[in-house]
């Protein structure tokens, strides 16, 4: 099996899908503590086991939701649906690439909103970890990928 660059696959997915889906230019930046308004997590099961956690600052959270809803701010209940779909599309794209490279299928769970990282069950003792930071004109995104290929 060739060495797979999981961080690069997710980086490509975040940058290309954000640009194509909502015309959002993400720029990679060095590690930084960001003020998070919303955290989303999604897991994968199968050959590629992972937990992906996405943290969004307040303004980028709103910009993504407005972009996903044709320029309008939806109701509070709908906001969760739009951010879930954004994370689902990006992580689905990355997982599809990983599945193709591994020649085996892994499945994505439904994205969920959470209050903090500590509330997410992550068995990171035997997992690798990638952290991606992005900056936009609206704010910042932090993506933590805990994974294990079995």
Order of alpha helices (4+ residues) and beta strands (2+ residues): alpha-beta-beta-beta-alpha-alpha-beta-beta-beta-beta
